[in-house]
Amino acid sequence: MSRTRNFYLTLIFAHPLSTYAQSLDGLWHHSTYTLIASFRELISRTESSLSLTHPAGPRKTKSQNSPAQIELRKVLTRFRQALASEEGFYRGLVSRIVAFYQLQSVAGKYLGSVGVGIAVGDGVEGGAPAMGAEEKREKVGLVYKGLICVGDLERYREQYSDRGRRERKGGREREGRGEERFGTAKMYYEVARGLQPDDGESSTGFLRLSLMGSRIGIQSARCDLDICER
């Protein structure tokens, strides 16, 4: 994954005028989403194996420390750590893009609202060639996409948290809880929408997500194709 990631980072920062440096879609699809899909498949297989080995019944509580349960907890822990690492990567990437393309006046306040500072040092500031207004607008689109990626990662983190899994399994999703639980993800989507309010993805995917309310947790898996596979 690191080789693929480095390839896209080289395009963005070493070849900023290339057609392939105008989007984060390839970076997301071929690195982060591939990682997420692999973990989700592994979790699904582990859960299926667990249900066959320990069907629900009177002895259910005694199976919490079975080898299958322990393996599931290990996989979930690794997944959560991977999501946290990916979130840090995209927050750092957005910060670096703003500094490199000198987008502080356009995007600075939006990043500040979610606690993302602007990268300094290592010659990153203003490293891009001179660009016209239209070219700079395209680079703002990279910041927009990066914020959406962070929102997606936050959504997955909550979806696969212990609390989220317990509530889904127990059918305890109550009205308003989805919006409460996925509030951080929604915050990133809304900040992205503020940065580019006329973007089609915002009006179709992220606005819909913010309006899901109590059903956001239940429907999150159904939103993967709409929101994550960009």
TAMOBEL-V794939 format. One record per pair of residues at least 24 apart in sequence whose ideal C-beta (glycine too) atoms are under 10 Angstrom apart, sorted by the first residue. I is the first residue (numbers start at 1). GAP is how many residues later the second one is. D is the distance in whole Angstrom. If there is no record, write none. Layout:
# TAMOBEL-V794939
i->I gap->GAP d->D
i->I gap->GAP d->D
This chain:
# TAMOBEL-V794939
i->1 gap->29 d->8
i->1 gap->30 d->5
i->1 gap->31 d->9
i->1 gap->33 d->7
i->1 gap->34 d->6
i->1 gap->37 d->10
i->2 gap->29 d->8
i->3 gap->28 d->10
i->4 gap->25 d->10
i->4 gap->26 d->5
i->4 gap->27 d->5
i->4 gap->30 d->8
i->5 gap->25 d->8
i->5 gap->26 d->5
i->5 gap->27 d->9
i->5 gap->84 d->8
i->5 gap->88 d->10
i->6 gap->25 d->10
i->7 gap->24 d->9
i->8 gap->85 d->10
i->9 gap->84 d->8
i->9 gap->87 d->9
i->12 gap->81 d->8
i->12 gap->84 d->9
i->12 gap->85 d->7
i->12 gap->88 d->8
i->12 gap->89 d->9
i->12 gap->116 d->10
i->12 gap->127 d->9
i->12 gap->130 d->7
i->13 gap->80 d->10
i->13 gap->83 d->8
i->13 gap->84 d->8
i->13 gap->87 d->6
i->13 gap->88 d->10
i->13 gap->111 d->8
i->13 gap->114 d->7
i->13 gap->115 d->8
i->14 gap->113 d->10
i->16 gap->81 d->10
i->16 gap->84 d->8
i->16 gap->85 d->7
i->16 gap->111 d->9
i->16 gap->112 d->5
i->16 gap->113 d->7
i->16 gap->115 d->8
i->16 gap->119 d->9
i->16 gap->122 d->10
i->16 gap->123 d->8
i->16 gap->126 d->10
i->17 gap->111 d->9
i->17 gap->112 d->7
i->17 gap->114 d->8
i->17 gap->118 d->7
i->17 gap->121 d->10
i->21 gap->107 d->10
i->21 gap->117 d->9
i->21 gap->118 d->9
i->21 gap->121 d->8
i->22 gap->113 d->9
i->22 gap->116 d->5
i->22 gap->117 d->8
i->22 gap->119 d->7
i->22 gap->120 d->7
i->22 gap->123 d->10
i->23 gap->115 d->9
i->23 gap->118 d->7
i->23 gap->119 d->7
i->23 gap->122 d->7
i->23 gap->207 d->9
i->24 gap->66 d->8
i->24 gap->69 d->8
i->24 gap->70 d->9
i->24 gap->73 d->9
i->24 gap->117 d->9
i->24 gap->118 d->6
i->24 gap->119 d->9
i->24 gap->120 d->9
i->24 gap->121 d->4
i->24 gap->122 d->6
i->24 gap->124 d->9
i->24 gap->125 d->7
i->24 gap->206 d->8
i->25 gap->120 d->7
i->25 gap->124 d->10
i->25 gap->204 d->9
i->25 gap->205 d->5
i->27 gap->62 d->10
i->27 gap->63 d->9
i->27 gap->66 d->8
i->27 gap->115 d->10
i->27 gap->118 d->9
i->27 gap->119 d->9
i->27 gap->122 d->8
i->28 gap->58 d->10
i->28 gap->62 d->9
i->28 gap->117 d->8
i->28 gap->118 d->9
i->28 gap->120 d->9
i->28 gap->121 d->6
i->28 gap->124 d->8
i->28 gap->200 d->8
i->28 gap->201 d->9
i->28 gap->202 d->6
i->29 gap->199 d->9
i->29 gap->200 d->7
i->29 gap->201 d->7
i->31 gap->55 d->9
i->31 gap->58 d->9
i->32 gap->50 d->9
i->32 gap->51 d->9
i->32 gap->54 d->5
i->32 gap->55 d->10
i->32 gap->57 d->8
i->32 gap->58 d->8
i->32 gap->117 d->7
i->32 gap->120 d->8
i->32 gap->121 d->8
i->32 gap->196 d->9
i->33 gap->53 d->10
i->33 gap->116 d->9
i->33 gap->119 d->9
i->33 gap->191 d->9
i->33 gap->195 d->6
i->33 gap->196 d->7
i->33 gap->197 d->9
i->35 gap->44 d->9
i->35 gap->47 d->6
i->35 gap->48 d->9
i->35 gap->50 d->10
i->35 gap->51 d->7
i->36 gap->43 d->8
i->36 gap->46 d->8
i->36 gap->47 d->8
i->36 gap->50 d->8
i->36 gap->116 d->9
i->36 gap->117 d->8
i->36 gap->120 d->6
i->36 gap->124 d->10
i->36 gap->188 d->9
i->36 gap->192 d->7
i->37 gap->187 d->9
i->37 gap->191 d->9
i->37 gap->192 d->9
i->38 gap->41 d->9
i->38 gap->44 d->9
i->39 gap->36 d->7
i->39 gap->37 d->9
i->39 gap->39 d->7
i->39 gap->40 d->4
i->39 gap->41 d->9
i->39 gap->43 d->7
i->39 gap->44 d->8
i->39 gap->117 d->9
i->39 gap->121 d->8
i->40 gap->39 d->8
i->40 gap->116 d->9
i->40 gap->119 d->10
i->40 gap->120 d->8
i->40 gap->181 d->9
i->40 gap->184 d->9
i->42 gap->29 d->10
i->42 gap->30 d->10
i->42 gap->33 d->6
i->42 gap->34 d->10
i->42 gap->36 d->9
i->42 gap->37 d->8
i->43 gap->29 d->7
i->43 gap->32 d->6
i->43 gap->33 d->7
i->43 gap->35 d->10
i->43 gap->36 d->7
i->43 gap->117 d->7
i->43 gap->122 d->10
i->45 gap->30 d->9
i->46 gap->25 d->6
i->46 gap->26 d->5
i->46 gap->27 d->10
i->46 gap->28 d->9
i->46 gap->29 d->6
i->46 gap->30 d->9
i->47 gap->25 d->7
i->47 gap->28 d->9
i->47 gap->29 d->10
i->47 gap->118 d->10
i->73 gap->89 d->9
i->75 gap->85 d->10
i->76 gap->84 d->6
i->76 gap->85 d->9
i->76 gap->86 d->8
i->76 gap->89 d->8
i->79 gap->77 d->8
i->79 gap->78 d->9
i->79 gap->81 d->6
i->80 gap->76 d->9
i->80 gap->77 d->6
i->80 gap->80 d->6
i->80 gap->81 d->7
i->80 gap->82 d->9
i->82 gap->71 d->10
i->82 gap->74 d->10
i->83 gap->69 d->10
i->83 gap->70 d->5
i->83 gap->71 d->8
i->83 gap->72 d->10
i->83 gap->73 d->5
i->83 gap->74 d->5
i->83 gap->75 d->10
i->83 gap->76 d->10
i->83 gap->77 d->8
i->84 gap->69 d->8
i->84 gap->70 d->10
i->84 gap->73 d->7
i->85 gap->68 d->10
i->86 gap->63 d->8
i->86 gap->64 d->9
i->86 gap->66 d->9
i->86 gap->67 d->5
i->86 gap->70 d->9
i->86 gap->71 d->10
i->87 gap->62 d->8
i->87 gap->63 d->6
i->87 gap->64 d->10
i->87 gap->65 d->9
i->87 gap->66 d->4
i->87 gap->67 d->7
i->87 gap->69 d->9
i->87 gap->70 d->7
i->87 gap->101 d->10
i->88 gap->62 d->9
i->88 gap->65 d->9
i->89 gap->57 d->10
i->89 gap->60 d->9
i->89 gap->61 d->9
i->89 gap->64 d->9
i->90 gap->26 d->10
i->90 gap->55 d->9
i->90 gap->56 d->5
i->90 gap->57 d->8
i->90 gap->58 d->9
i->90 gap->59 d->5
i->90 gap->60 d->5
i->90 gap->61 d->10
i->90 gap->62 d->9
i->90 gap->63 d->7
i->90 gap->98 d->10
i->91 gap->24 d->8
i->91 gap->25 d->5
i->91 gap->26 d->9
i->91 gap->55 d->8
i->91 gap->56 d->9
i->91 gap->58 d->9
i->91 gap->59 d->6
i->91 gap->62 d->10
i->91 gap->97 d->10
i->92 gap->24 d->9
i->92 gap->25 d->10
i->92 gap->27 d->7
i->92 gap->54 d->10
i->93 gap->26 d->9
i->93 gap->49 d->9
i->93 gap->50 d->9
i->93 gap->52 d->10
i->93 gap->53 d->6
i->93 gap->56 d->9
i->93 gap->57 d->10
i->94 gap->24 d->10
i->94 gap->25 d->9
i->94 gap->48 d->8
i->94 gap->49 d->5
i->94 gap->50 d->9
i->94 gap->51 d->9
i->94 gap->52 d->4
i->94 gap->53 d->6
i->94 gap->55 d->9
i->94 gap->56 d->8
i->95 gap->24 d->4
i->95 gap->25 d->9
i->95 gap->29 d->9
i->95 gap->48 d->9
i->95 gap->51 d->9
i->96 gap->26 d->9
i->96 gap->28 d->6
i->96 gap->29 d->10
i->96 gap->31 d->10
i->96 gap->50 d->10
i->97 gap->27 d->10
i->97 gap->31 d->9
i->97 gap->42 d->7
i->97 gap->43 d->9
i->97 gap->45 d->5
i->97 gap->46 d->6
i->97 gap->48 d->10
i->97 gap->49 d->7
i->98 gap->26 d->10
i->98 gap->27 d->10
i->98 gap->41 d->9
i->98 gap->42 d->9
i->98 gap->44 d->9
i->98 gap->45 d->6
i->98 gap->48 d->9
i->99 gap->24 d->10
i->99 gap->25 d->5
i->99 gap->26 d->5
i->99 gap->27 d->8
i->99 gap->28 d->8
i->99 gap->29 d->10
i->100 gap->24 d->6
i->100 gap->25 d->7
i->100 gap->26 d->7
i->100 gap->27 d->5
i->100 gap->28 d->5
i->100 gap->39 d->9
i->100 gap->42 d->10
i->101 gap->24 d->10
i->101 gap->25 d->8
i->101 gap->26 d->8
i->101 gap->27 d->5
i->101 gap->28 d->10
i->101 gap->30 d->7
i->101 gap->34 d->9
i->101 gap->35 d->7
i->101 gap->37 d->10
i->101 gap->38 d->4
i->101 gap->39 d->8
i->101 gap->41 d->8
i->101 gap->42 d->9
i->102 gap->24 d->5
i->102 gap->25 d->9
i->102 gap->26 d->7
i->102 gap->28 d->10
i->102 gap->29 d->9
i->102 gap->34 d->8
i->102 gap->37 d->9
i->103 gap->25 d->10
i->103 gap->33 d->7
i->103 gap->34 d->10
i->103 gap->36 d->6
i->103 gap->37 d->6
i->103 gap->39 d->9
i->103 gap->40 d->6
i->103 gap->92 d->10
i->106 gap->30 d->8
i->106 gap->31 d->9
i->106 gap->33 d->9
i->106 gap->34 d->6
i->106 gap->37 d->8
i->106 gap->89 d->8
i->107 gap->32 d->9
i->107 gap->33 d->6
i->107 gap->35 d->10
i->107 gap->36 d->5
i->107 gap->37 d->9
i->107 gap->39 d->10
i->107 gap->40 d->9
i->107 gap->84 d->10
i->107 gap->88 d->6
i->107 gap->89 d->10
i->109 gap->82 d->10
i->109 gap->85 d->9
i->109 gap->86 d->10
i->110 gap->30 d->10
i->110 gap->33 d->8
i->110 gap->34 d->9
i->110 gap->37 d->8
i->110 gap->81 d->5
i->110 gap->82 d->8
i->110 gap->84 d->6
i->110 gap->85 d->5
i->110 gap->86 d->10
i->111 gap->32 d->8
i->111 gap->35 d->10
i->111 gap->36 d->8
i->111 gap->80 d->8
i->111 gap->84 d->9
i->112 gap->79 d->10
i->113 gap->74 d->8
i->113 gap->75 d->10
i->113 gap->77 d->9
i->113 gap->78 d->6
i->113 gap->81 d->8
i->114 gap->33 d->7
i->114 gap->36 d->8
i->114 gap->37 d->9
i->114 gap->70 d->9
i->114 gap->73 d->6
i->114 gap->74 d->6
i->114 gap->76 d->10
i->114 gap->77 d->6
i->114 gap->78 d->10
i->116 gap->27 d->10
i->116 gap->30 d->9
i->116 gap->31 d->8
i->116 gap->34 d->8
i->116 gap->72 d->10
i->116 gap->75 d->9
i->137 gap->59 d->9
i->140 gap->55 d->7
i->140 gap->56 d->7
i->141 gap->54 d->9
i->141 gap->55 d->7
i->141 gap->58 d->8
i->143 gap->48 d->10
i->143 gap->49 d->8
i->143 gap->52 d->6
i->143 gap->53 d->9
i->144 gap->47 d->9
i->144 gap->48 d->5
i->144 gap->49 d->9
i->144 gap->50 d->10
i->144 gap->51 d->5
i->144 gap->52 d->5
i->144 gap->55 d->6
i->144 gap->57 d->8
i->144 gap->58 d->8
i->145 gap->47 d->8
i->145 gap->51 d->9
i->145 gap->54 d->9
i->145 gap->56 d->9
i->145 gap->85 d->8
i->146 gap->42 d->10
i->146 gap->46 d->8
i->147 gap->40 d->10
i->147 gap->41 d->5
i->147 gap->42 d->8
i->147 gap->43 d->9
i->147 gap->44 d->6
i->147 gap->45 d->4
i->147 gap->46 d->9
i->147 gap->47 d->9
i->147 gap->48 d->7
i->147 gap->49 d->10
i->147 gap->59 d->10
i->148 gap->37 d->10
i->148 gap->40 d->7
i->148 gap->41 d->7
i->148 gap->43 d->10
i->148 gap->44 d->5
i->148 gap->45 d->9
i->148 gap->47 d->10
i->148 gap->48 d->10
i->148 gap->51 d->9
i->148 gap->53 d->7
i->148 gap->54 d->8
i->148 gap->57 d->8
i->148 gap->58 d->7
i->148 gap->79 d->8
i->148 gap->80 d->9
i->148 gap->82 d->8
i->149 gap->39 d->9
i->149 gap->43 d->9
i->149 gap->79 d->9
i->149 gap->81 d->9
i->150 gap->34 d->9
i->150 gap->35 d->8
i->150 gap->37 d->10
i->150 gap->38 d->5
i->150 gap->39 d->9
i->150 gap->41 d->9
i->150 gap->42 d->9
i->151 gap->31 d->9
i->151 gap->33 d->8
i->151 gap->34 d->5
i->151 gap->35 d->7
i->151 gap->36 d->8
i->151 gap->37 d->3
i->151 gap->38 d->5
i->151 gap->39 d->9
i->151 gap->40 d->8
i->151 gap->41 d->7
i->151 gap->55 d->7
i->151 gap->58 d->8
i->151 gap->59 d->10
i->151 gap->76 d->8
i->152 gap->33 d->7
i->152 gap->36 d->8
i->152 gap->37 d->9
i->152 gap->53 d->10
i->152 gap->54 d->10
i->152 gap->57 d->10
i->152 gap->71 d->9
i->152 gap->72 d->9
i->152 gap->75 d->6
i->152 gap->76 d->5
i->152 gap->78 d->9
i->153 gap->31 d->10
i->153 gap->32 d->8
i->153 gap->35 d->9
i->153 gap->75 d->10
i->154 gap->28 d->8
i->154 gap->29 d->9
i->154 gap->30 d->5
i->154 gap->31 d->4
i->154 gap->32 d->9
i->154 gap->33 d->8
i->154 gap->34 d->6
i->154 gap->35 d->9
i->155 gap->26 d->10
i->155 gap->27 d->6
i->155 gap->29 d->9
i->155 gap->30 d->4
i->155 gap->31 d->9
i->155 gap->33 d->9
i->155 gap->34 d->9
i->155 gap->54 d->8
i->155 gap->61 d->8
i->155 gap->62 d->9
i->155 gap->65 d->6
i->155 gap->68 d->8
i->155 gap->69 d->10
i->155 gap->72 d->8
i->155 gap->73 d->9
i->156 gap->29 d->9
i->156 gap->64 d->8
i->156 gap->68 d->9
i->156 gap->72 d->8
i->157 gap->25 d->10
i->157 gap->27 d->8
i->157 gap->28 d->8
i->158 gap->24 d->6
i->158 gap->25 d->9
i->158 gap->26 d->7
i->158 gap->27 d->7
i->158 gap->58 d->9
i->158 gap->59 d->8
i->158 gap->62 d->9
i->159 gap->26 d->9
i->159 gap->57 d->9
i->159 gap->58 d->7
i->159 gap->61 d->5
i->159 gap->62 d->8
i->164 gap->53 d->6
i->164 gap->56 d->9
i->167 gap->50 d->7
i->167 gap->51 d->10
i->168 gap->49 d->6
i->168 gap->50 d->7
i->168 gap->52 d->9
i->168 gap->53 d->10
i->171 gap->47 d->9
i->173 gap->41 d->6
i->173 gap->42 d->8
i->173 gap->43 d->9
i->173 gap->44 d->5
i->173 gap->45 d->6
i->174 gap->40 d->6
i->175 gap->38 d->7
i->175 gap->39 d->4
i->175 gap->40 d->9
i->176 gap->37 d->7
i->176 gap->38 d->6
i->177 gap->36 d->9
i->177 gap->37 d->6
i->177 gap->38 d->10
i->177 gap->39 d->9
i->177 gap->40 d->7
i->178 gap->31 d->10
i->178 gap->34 d->6
i->178 gap->35 d->6
i->178 gap->36 d->5
i->178 gap->37 d->6
i->178 gap->38 d->3
i->178 gap->39 d->5
i->178 gap->40 d->7
i->178 gap->41 d->8
i->178 gap->42 d->8
i->179 gap->31 d->8
i->179 gap->32 d->9
i->179 gap->33 d->8
i->179 gap->34 d->5
i->179 gap->35 d->7
i->179 gap->36 d->10
i->179 gap->37 d->6
i->179 gap->38 d->10
i->180 gap->33 d->10
i->180 gap->34 d->9
i->180 gap->36 d->10
i->180 gap->37 d->10
i->181 gap->33 d->10
i->181 gap->35 d->8
i->181 gap->36 d->6
i->181 gap->39 d->10
i->182 gap->27 d->8
i->182 gap->28 d->9
i->182 gap->30 d->8
i->182 gap->31 d->10
i->182 gap->34 d->5
i->182 gap->35 d->7
i->182 gap->38 d->8
i->183 gap->33 d->10
i->185 gap->24 d->8
i->185 gap->25 d->9
i->185 gap->31 d->9
i->185 gap->35 d->9
i->185 gap->42 d->10
i->186 gap->24 d->5
i->186 gap->25 d->10
i->186 gap->26 d->9
i->186 gap->30 d->8
i->189 gap->38 d->9
i->201 gap->25 d->9
i->201 gap->26 d->8
i->201 gap->29 d->7
i->205 gap->25 d->8
